[in-house]
Amino acid sequence: MGKGDKRTKRGKIFAGSYGKTRQKPQTKNVPPKEGEEKAAKKGK
């Protein structure tokens, strides 16, 4: 139960993986403003 154990949070941090014990940080889904959305489409 330490850095070598991938089932623990510390082990997942050490291995750089995610799962039930260490979930990925949630990103806030903010809708873009009307002007920014149109500008982004023209950029392609």
C-alpha positions in Angstrom: 0.0 0.0 0.0 2.2 2.8 -1.3 3.7 4.2 -4.4 3.9 0.8 -6.1 0.3 -0.1 -5.5 -1.8 1.2 -8.5 -5.0 0.7 -6.5 -4.3 3.5 -4.1 -4.4 7.2 -4.7 -0.7 7.7 -4.0 0.1 4.8 -6.4 -2.0 6.3 -9.2 -0.3 9.7 -8.7 3.1 8.0 -8.9 2.0 6.0 -12.0 0.3 9.0 -13.6 -3.0 7.2 -14.1 -6.6 7.9 -13.2 -9.5 5.7 -12.1 -12.1 5.3 -9.3 -9.7 6.2 -6.5 -8.1 9.2 -8.4 -10.6 10.8 -10.8 -9.6 13.4 -13.4 -10.3 17.0 -12.5 -13.6 18.2 -13.8 -13.4 21.0 -16.4 -16.2 23.6 -16.3 -18.1 23.6 -19.6 -18.7 27.3 -20.2 -20.4 28.1 -23.4 -18.5 30.7 -25.5 -19.9 34.1 -26.1 -21.7 34.8 -29.4 -18.8 36.9 -30.8 -16.1 34.4 -29.9 -18.0 31.5 -31.4 -18.3 33.1 -34.8 -14.6 34.2 -34.7 -13.5 30.6 -33.9 -15.4 29.2 -36.9 -13.8 31.8 -39.3 -10.3 30.8 -38.1 -10.4 27.4 -39.8 
